[in-house]
Amino acid sequence: MADAMSNPVFRFAPSPTGLLHVGNARTALLNALLARRTGGQFL
């Protein structure tokens, strides 16, 4: 269990409406930066 907690995985979930907008880009960027900072993986 400790190993699973040491390598977090972040993803960019698709929008239910199907349309991309600035909020989607912000969320993807923040997830990517957080994954990099914590040593995790961004999908």
PQR file with spaces between the fields and no chain letter, atoms N, CA, C, O and H, PARSE charges and radii, in Angstrom:
ATOM       1  N    MET     1       0.822   -1.194    0.000 -0.4000 1.5000
ATOM       2  CA   MET     1       0.000    0.000    0.000 -0.0000 2.0000
ATOM       3  C    MET     1       0.862    1.251    0.000  0.5500 1.7000
ATOM       4  O    MET     1       0.523    2.232   -0.663 -0.5500 1.4000
ATOM       5  N    ALA     2       1.966    1.236    0.728 -0.4000 1.5000
ATOM       6  CA   ALA     2       2.832    2.413    0.787 -0.0000 2.0000
ATOM       7  C    ALA     2       3.435    2.716   -0.582  0.5500 1.7000
ATOM       8  O    ALA     2       3.645    3.881   -0.922 -0.5500 1.4000
ATOM       9  H    ALA     2       2.242    0.440    1.267  0.4000 1.0000
ATOM      10  N    ASP     3       3.718    1.669   -1.376 -0.4000 1.5000
ATOM      11  CA   ASP     3       4.284    1.892   -2.701 -0.0000 2.0000
ATOM      12  C    ASP     3       3.281    2.589   -3.619  0.5500 1.7000
ATOM      13  O    ASP     3       3.660    3.445   -4.419 -0.5500 1.4000
ATOM      14  H    ASP     3       3.548    0.723   -1.100  0.4000 1.0000
ATOM      15  N    ALA     4       2.026    2.232   -3.507 -0.4000 1.5000
ATOM      16  CA   ALA     4       0.995    2.871   -4.332 -0.0000 2.0000
ATOM      17  C    ALA     4       0.838    4.340   -3.975  0.5500 1.7000
ATOM      18  O    ALA     4       0.502    5.148   -4.840 -0.5500 1.4000
ATOM      19  H    ALA     4       1.718    1.537   -2.857  0.4000 1.0000
ATOM      20  N    MET     5       1.071    4.698   -2.741 -0.4000 1.5000
ATOM      21  CA   MET     5       0.925    6.080   -2.312 -0.0000 2.0000
ATOM      22  C    MET     5       2.149    6.916   -2.667  0.5500 1.7000
ATOM      23  O    MET     5       2.066    8.144   -2.657 -0.5500 1.4000
ATOM      24  H    MET     5       1.345    4.041   -2.038  0.4000 1.0000
ATOM      25  N    SER     6       3.281    6.290   -2.980 -0.4000 1.5000
ATOM      26  CA   SER     6       4.493    7.051   -3.259 -0.0000 2.0000
ATOM      27  C    SER     6       4.596    7.494   -4.725  0.5500 1.7000
ATOM      28  O    SER     6       5.404    8.367   -5.042 -0.5500 1.4000
ATOM      29  H    SER     6       3.348    5.293   -2.988  0.4000 1.0000
ATOM      30  N    ASN     7       3.807    6.917   -5.608 -0.4000 1.5000
ATOM      31  CA   ASN     7       3.843    7.263   -7.026 -0.0000 2.0000
ATOM      32  C    ASN     7       2.451    7.681   -7.502  0.5500 1.7000
ATOM      33  O    ASN     7       1.736    6.875   -8.099 -0.5500 1.4000
ATOM      34  H    ASN     7       3.151    6.208   -5.351  0.4000 1.0000
ATOM      35  N    PRO     8       2.063    8.930   -7.245 -0.5600 1.5000
ATOM      36  CA   PRO     8       0.720    9.348   -7.648  0.2800 2.0000
ATOM      37  C    PRO     8       0.588    9.456   -9.167  0.5500 1.7000
ATOM      38  O    PRO     8       1.551    9.767   -9.868 -0.5500 1.4000
ATOM      39  N    VAL     9      -0.603    9.197   -9.651 -0.4000 1.5000
ATOM      40  CA   VAL     9      -0.900    9.298  -11.079 -0.0000 2.0000
ATOM      41  C    VAL     9      -2.003   10.330  -11.256  0.5500 1.7000
ATOM      42  O    VAL     9      -3.064   10.236  -10.639 -0.5500 1.4000
ATOM      43  H    VAL     9      -1.385    8.944   -9.082  0.4000 1.0000
ATOM      44  N    PHE    10      -1.740   11.313  -12.106 -0.4000 1.5000
ATOM      45  CA   PHE    10      -2.704   12.369  -12.392 -0.0000 2.0000
ATOM      46  C    PHE    10      -3.164   12.207  -13.830  0.5500 1.7000
ATOM      47  O    PHE    10      -2.398   11.763  -14.684 -0.5500 1.4000
ATOM      48  H    PHE    10      -0.879   11.389  -12.607  0.4000 1.0000
ATOM      49  N    ARG    11      -4.405   12.565  -14.097 -0.4000 1.5000
ATOM      50  CA   ARG    11      -4.908   12.455  -15.463 -0.0000 2.0000
ATOM      51  C    ARG    11      -5.747   13.673  -15.806  0.5500 1.7000
ATOM      52  O    ARG    11      -6.199   14.411  -14.931 -0.5500 1.4000
ATOM      53  H    ARG    11      -5.027   12.926  -13.403  0.4000 1.0000
ATOM      54  N    PHE    12      -5.937   13.858  -17.078 -0.4000 1.5000
ATOM      55  CA   PHE    12      -6.798   14.925  -17.572 -0.0000 2.0000
ATOM      56  C    PHE    12      -8.084   14.268  -18.047  0.5500 1.7000
ATOM      57  O    PHE    12      -8.127   13.656  -19.115 -0.5500 1.4000
ATOM      58  H    PHE    12      -5.569   13.258  -17.789  0.4000 1.0000
ATOM      59  N    ALA    13      -9.123   14.402  -17.247 -0.4000 1.5000
ATOM      60  CA   ALA    13     -10.404   13.776  -17.581 -0.0000 2.0000
ATOM      61  C    ALA    13     -11.115   14.570  -18.673  0.5500 1.7000
ATOM      62  O    ALA    13     -11.071   15.800  -18.673 -0.5500 1.4000
ATOM      63  H    ALA    13      -9.088   14.899  -16.380  0.4000 1.0000
ATOM      64  N    PRO    14     -11.762   13.883  -19.591 -0.5600 1.5000
ATOM      65  CA   PRO    14     -12.485   14.593  -20.649  0.2800 2.0000
ATOM      66  C    PRO    14     -13.708   15.321  -20.095  0.5500 1.7000
ATOM      67  O    PRO    14     -14.294   14.910  -19.093 -0.5500 1.4000
ATOM      68  N    SER    15     -14.074   16.389  -20.756 -0.4000 1.5000
ATOM      69  CA   SER    15     -15.245   17.164  -20.353 -0.0000 2.0000
ATOM      70  C    SER    15     -16.514   16.424  -20.769  0.5500 1.7000
ATOM      71  O    SER    15     -16.570   15.884  -21.874 -0.5500 1.4000
ATOM      72  H    SER    15     -13.599   16.723  -21.570  0.4000 1.0000
ATOM      73  N    PRO    16     -17.527   16.389  -19.914 -0.5600 1.5000
ATOM      74  CA   PRO    16     -18.776   15.723  -20.290  0.2800 2.0000
ATOM      75  C    PRO    16     -19.457   16.381  -21.496  0.5500 1.7000
ATOM      76  O    PRO    16     -20.194   15.720  -22.227 -0.5500 1.4000
ATOM      77  N    THR    17     -19.214   17.674  -21.704 -0.4000 1.5000
ATOM      78  CA   THR    17     -19.823   18.366  -22.839 -0.0000 2.0000
ATOM      79  C    THR    17     -19.065   18.113  -24.129  0.5500 1.7000
ATOM      80  O    THR    17     -19.596   18.337  -25.217 -0.5500 1.4000
ATOM      81  H    THR    17     -18.615   18.211  -21.110  0.4000 1.0000
ATOM      82  N    GLY    18     -17.819   17.647  -24.017 -0.4000 1.5000
ATOM      83  CA   GLY    18     -17.017   17.365  -25.196 -0.0000 2.0000
ATOM      84  C    GLY    18     -16.256   18.562  -25.733  0.5500 1.7000
ATOM      85  O    GLY    18     -15.399   18.404  -26.603 -0.5500 1.4000
ATOM      86  H    GLY    18     -17.388   17.465  -23.134  0.4000 1.0000
ATOM      87  N    LEU    19     -16.548   19.757  -25.236 -0.4000 1.5000
ATOM      88  CA   LEU    19     -15.890   20.964  -25.723 -0.0000 2.0000
ATOM      89  C    LEU    19     -14.723   21.342  -24.815  0.5500 1.7000
ATOM      90  O    LEU    19     -14.859   21.346  -23.591 -0.5500 1.4000
ATOM      91  H    LEU    19     -17.244   19.886  -24.530  0.4000 1.0000
ATOM      92  N    LEU    20     -13.577   21.658  -25.416 -0.4000 1.5000
ATOM      93  CA   LEU    20     -12.433   22.111  -24.640 -0.0000 2.0000
ATOM      94  C    LEU    20     -12.491   23.624  -24.490  0.5500 1.7000
ATOM      95  O    LEU    20     -12.922   24.333  -25.400 -0.5500 1.4000
ATOM      96  H    LEU    20     -13.467   21.655  -26.410  0.4000 1.0000
ATOM      97  N    HIS    21     -12.055   24.109  -23.334 -0.4000 1.5000
ATOM      98  CA   HIS    21     -12.021   25.550  -23.101 -0.0000 2.0000
ATOM      99  C    HIS    21     -10.845   25.875  -22.194  0.5500 1.7000
ATOM     100  O    HIS    21     -10.080   24.980  -21.835 -0.5500 1.4000
ATOM     101  H    HIS    21     -11.705   23.533  -22.595  0.4000 1.0000
ATOM     102  N    VAL    22     -10.689   27.126  -21.821 -0.4000 1.5000
ATOM     103  CA   VAL    22      -9.535   27.575  -21.038 -0.0000 2.0000
ATOM     104  C    VAL    22      -9.460   26.852  -19.697  0.5500 1.7000
ATOM     105  O    VAL    22      -8.365   26.540  -19.227 -0.5500 1.4000
ATOM     106  H    VAL    22     -11.310   27.853  -22.112  0.4000 1.0000
ATOM     107  N    GLY    23     -10.583   26.586  -19.087 -0.4000 1.5000
ATOM     108  CA   GLY    23     -10.593   25.871  -17.808 -0.0000 2.0000
ATOM     109  C    GLY    23      -9.984   24.486  -17.926  0.5500 1.7000
ATOM     110  O    GLY    23      -9.319   24.019  -17.002 -0.5500 1.4000
ATOM     111  H    GLY    23     -11.472   26.839  -19.469  0.4000 1.0000
ATOM     112  N    ASN    24     -10.206   23.819  -19.063 -0.4000 1.5000
ATOM     113  CA   ASN    24      -9.602   22.509  -19.288 -0.0000 2.0000
ATOM     114  C    ASN    24      -8.084   22.614  -19.366  0.5500 1.7000
ATOM     115  O    ASN    24      -7.371   21.783  -18.803 -0.5500 1.4000
ATOM     116  H    ASN    24     -10.746   24.199  -19.814  0.4000 1.0000
ATOM     117  N    ALA    25      -7.593   23.628  -20.057 -0.4000 1.5000
ATOM     118  CA   ALA    25      -6.148   23.819  -20.185 -0.0000 2.0000
ATOM     119  C    ALA    25      -5.522   24.108  -18.829  0.5500 1.7000
ATOM     120  O    ALA    25      -4.444   23.600  -18.520 -0.5500 1.4000
ATOM     121  H    ALA    25      -8.172   24.303  -20.515  0.4000 1.0000
ATOM     122  N    ARG    26      -6.190   24.919  -18.021 -0.4000 1.5000
ATOM     123  CA   ARG    26      -5.687   25.234  -16.681 -0.0000 2.0000
ATOM     124  C    ARG    26      -5.602   23.972  -15.831  0.5500 1.7000
ATOM     125  O    ARG    26      -4.599   23.747  -15.153 -0.5500 1.4000
ATOM     126  H    ARG    26      -7.066   25.332  -18.272  0.4000 1.0000
ATOM     127  N    THR    27      -6.635   23.156  -15.862 -0.4000 1.5000
ATOM     128  CA   THR    27      -6.655   21.923  -15.083 -0.0000 2.0000
ATOM     129  C    THR    27      -5.554   20.972  -15.533  0.5500 1.7000
ATOM     130  O    THR    27      -4.871   20.378  -14.699 -0.5500 1.4000
ATOM     131  H    THR    27      -7.450   23.338  -16.413  0.4000 1.0000
ATOM     132  N    ALA    28      -5.375   20.824  -16.836 -0.4000 1.5000
ATOM     133  CA   ALA    28      -4.330   19.944  -17.355 -0.0000 2.0000
ATOM     134  C    ALA    28      -2.946   20.441  -16.947  0.5500 1.7000
ATOM     135  O    ALA    28      -2.090   19.646  -16.562 -0.5500 1.4000
ATOM     136  H    ALA    28      -5.930   21.307  -17.513  0.4000 1.0000
ATOM     137  N    LEU    29      -2.725   21.751  -17.030 -0.4000 1.5000
ATOM     138  CA   LEU    29      -1.434   22.319  -16.657 -0.0000 2.0000
ATOM     139  C    LEU    29      -1.148   22.112  -15.173  0.5500 1.7000
ATOM     140  O    LEU    29      -0.044   21.713  -14.803 -0.5500 1.4000
ATOM     141  H    LEU    29      -3.420   22.397  -17.344  0.4000 1.0000
ATOM     142  N    LEU    30      -2.131   22.378  -14.329 -0.4000 1.5000
ATOM     143  CA   LEU    30      -1.930   22.200  -12.889 -0.0000 2.0000
ATOM     144  C    LEU    30      -1.676   20.737  -12.538  0.5500 1.7000
ATOM     145  O    LEU    30      -0.836   20.443  -11.687 -0.5500 1.4000
ATOM     146  H    LEU    30      -3.028   22.702  -14.629  0.4000 1.0000
ATOM     147  N    ASN    31      -2.384   19.825  -13.177 -0.4000 1.5000
ATOM     148  CA   ASN    31      -2.151   18.405  -12.927 -0.0000 2.0000
ATOM     149  C    ASN    31      -0.752   17.988  -13.370  0.5500 1.7000
ATOM     150  O    ASN    31      -0.088   17.220  -12.673 -0.5500 1.4000
ATOM     151  H    ASN    31      -3.066   20.063  -13.869  0.4000 1.0000
ATOM     152  N    ALA    32      -0.299   18.481  -14.512 -0.4000 1.5000
ATOM     153  CA   ALA    32       1.039   18.143  -15.001 -0.0000 2.0000
ATOM     154  C    ALA    32       2.116   18.685  -14.067  0.5500 1.7000
ATOM     155  O    ALA    32       3.091   17.994  -13.772 -0.5500 1.4000
ATOM     156  H    ALA    32      -0.838   19.105  -15.078  0.4000 1.0000
ATOM     157  N    LEU    33       1.940   19.916  -13.604 -0.4000 1.5000
ATOM     158  CA   LEU    33       2.924   20.503  -12.688 -0.0000 2.0000
ATOM     159  C    LEU    33       2.941   19.778  -11.347  0.5500 1.7000
ATOM     160  O    LEU    33       4.005   19.554  -10.772 -0.5500 1.4000
ATOM     161  H    LEU    33       1.148   20.478  -13.844  0.4000 1.0000
ATOM     162  N    LEU    34       1.768   19.416  -10.853 -0.4000 1.5000
ATOM     163  CA   LEU    34       1.699   18.694   -9.586 -0.0000 2.0000
ATOM     164  C    LEU    34       2.323   17.307   -9.713  0.5500 1.7000
ATOM     165  O    LEU    34       2.994   16.841   -8.792 -0.5500 1.4000
ATOM     166  H    LEU    34       0.903   19.598  -11.321  0.4000 1.0000
ATOM     167  N    ALA    35       2.106   16.651  -10.841 -0.4000 1.5000
ATOM     168  CA   ALA    35       2.721   15.341  -11.065 -0.0000 2.0000
ATOM     169  C    ALA    35       4.239   15.463  -11.084  0.5500 1.7000
ATOM     170  O    ALA    35       4.941   14.632  -10.508 -0.5500 1.4000
ATOM     171  H    ALA    35       1.561   17.030  -11.589  0.4000 1.0000
ATOM     172  N    ARG    36       4.740   16.496  -11.743 -0.4000 1.5000
ATOM     173  CA   ARG    36       6.193   16.700  -11.798 -0.0000 2.0000
ATOM     174  C    ARG    36       6.755   16.982  -10.409  0.5500 1.7000
ATOM     175  O    ARG    36       7.808   16.461  -10.039 -0.5500 1.4000
ATOM     176  H    ARG    36       4.169   17.171  -12.210  0.4000 1.0000
ATOM     177  N    ARG    37       6.053   17.803   -9.650 -0.4000 1.5000
ATOM     178  CA   ARG    37       6.533   18.198   -8.320 -0.0000 2.0000
ATOM     179  C    ARG    37       6.562   17.023   -7.342  0.5500 1.7000
ATOM     180  O    ARG    37       7.462   16.932   -6.507 -0.5500 1.4000
ATOM     181  H    ARG    37       5.198   18.226   -9.951  0.4000 1.0000
ATOM     182  N    THR    38       5.584   16.129   -7.444 -0.4000 1.5000
ATOM     183  CA   THR    38       5.486   15.014   -6.506 -0.0000 2.0000
ATOM     184  C    THR    38       6.176   13.750   -7.006  0.5500 1.7000
ATOM     185  O    THR    38       6.176   12.728   -6.321 -0.5500 1.4000
ATOM     186  H    THR    38       4.853   16.203   -8.123  0.4000 1.0000
ATOM     187  N    GLY    39       6.764   13.819   -8.199 -0.4000 1.5000
ATOM     188  CA   GLY    39       7.419   12.640   -8.755 -0.0000 2.0000
ATOM     189  C    GLY    39       6.427   11.636   -9.305  0.5500 1.7000
ATOM     190  O    GLY    39       6.741   10.455   -9.453 -0.5500 1.4000
ATOM     191  H    GLY    39       6.764   14.650   -8.756  0.4000 1.0000
ATOM     192  N    GLY    40       5.234   12.108   -9.606 -0.4000 1.5000
ATOM     193  CA   GLY    40       4.191   11.229  -10.118 -0.0000 2.0000
ATOM     194  C    GLY    40       4.186   11.173  -11.627  0.5500 1.7000
ATOM     195  O    GLY    40       5.159   11.533  -12.289 -0.5500 1.4000
ATOM     196  H    GLY    40       4.979   13.067   -9.485  0.4000 1.0000
ATOM     197  N    GLN    41       3.070   10.712  -12.151 -0.4000 1.5000
ATOM     198  CA   GLN    41       2.923   10.525  -13.590 -0.0000 2.0000
ATOM     199  C    GLN    41       1.666   11.250  -14.047  0.5500 1.7000
ATOM     200  O    GLN    41       0.644   11.221  -13.362 -0.5500 1.4000
ATOM     201  H    GLN    41       2.280   10.419  -11.613  0.4000 1.0000
ATOM     202  N    PHE    42       1.741   11.902  -15.208 -0.4000 1.5000
ATOM     203  CA   PHE    42       0.592   12.594  -15.789 -0.0000 2.0000
ATOM     204  C    PHE    42       0.161   11.853  -17.039  0.5500 1.7000
ATOM     205  O    PHE    42       0.959   11.650  -17.954 -0.5500 1.4000
ATOM     206  H    PHE    42       2.571   11.925  -15.764  0.4000 1.0000
ATOM     207  N    LEU    43      -1.090   11.453  -17.079 -0.4000 1.5000
ATOM     208  CA   LEU    43      -1.606   10.710  -18.242 -0.0000 2.0000
ATOM     209  C    LEU    43      -2.360   11.626  -19.156  0.5500 1.7000
ATOM     210  O    LEU    43      -2.868   11.187  -20.188 -0.5500 1.4000
ATOM     211  H    LEU    43      -1.738   11.619  -16.336  0.4000 1.0000
